[in-house]
Amino acid sequence: MGEAGREPDFLHRGGEALIDFRRDLHAHPETGYQEFRTTERIRARLAAAGLEPKILPGGTGLICDIGPNRGPVVALRADIDALPMPDEKNVVYRSTVPGVAHACGHDVHTTILLGLGLSLAPQAAELTGRVRLLFQPAEEVPGGARDVIEAGGIEGVERVFALHCDPSIEVRQVGLVTGPITASSDKVQVKVTGPGGHTARPHQSVDLVQTVATLATDLPAALSRRIDPRSSHVLVWGRLSAGSAANVIPGEGELEGTLRCQSNETRSQAEQILRDLVPLVAKAYKAEADLTYVRGVPPTVNDEASIQIFREATERALGKAAAVPTMQSMGGEDFGLYLESIPGAYVRLGVRTPGSRKKCDLHRGDFDVDEGCIPVGVQLLRAVALTALGQ
């Protein structure tokens, strides 16, 4: 292994500094496109290490290249935004911003990618290509990946990599899967209208509540029969609204939910089925129905060769036992936008204390991590970058 492949000394000397950095971010969370303080903190640390980070045109998020202007370019991404929800933990680094919290681990992702940059900076000249750090804003909005792409963040990049905290996996384990790992997430809204009337005479009006209820049950059922059951997809309603009185048939109602699919083929098929079925179901009750379908993020589909790089890097940095299988998720993630243009991989970093039986999920006010995952994550991403560069 060459000089660039040495175990980074700063993990022994500066590990506490990284934990302090993470705690500072955790105490001062910022939501999507508001990450000005976070961006400046990252920029200052990278600049102090002799690097030249460039802030994105929108003022939040930044890109930083490390290494010579030759050879292959590999990118590693961290999302920097927090969630609009309260921090319910009783810790010294609890959020100081009311109603905003790092409840998804983005502060950890950011700290790990910063640690990677600090570890590679002294050895930049020894790299056989460039390592590009992508500190992305607004993943939770979502769509910050588009800002990175529009700013040229993946121009010339051969592969892109990312990790995400997983509280179901122990520290020093990395969850890997080839193919889909997260799903597309599209918003489905159906507005139903009719003349309204008295509940004593539904036959003289349009039973709009019945129409809304039928749409709510029949559309997911129809998708399950019209789409190959081996193709993962799920339509779930999050809001149903109709009426304000027990004896009045309302004149309008709405359903809102999300459709999630693990392939773009299934996504397109499901969208067309909904467009065909919504007016037909409503017509059976003599109602009118309009579908608004808003495409969100695409599925994140891991490239086999990129996952193999992650597997080799995991074994190289943490040992063979560290690479573990992981489940596919129906959650959304805008990392899939990068993978529409270049190959890459997205994996799950274990953040649960080994032996702990405490159950905690992402997007909860009590979410936290075992901070031992931070040096592990830096070692992992360092190995990924060097393996992808052939070092």
Disulfide bonds with the S-S distance in Angstrom:
none
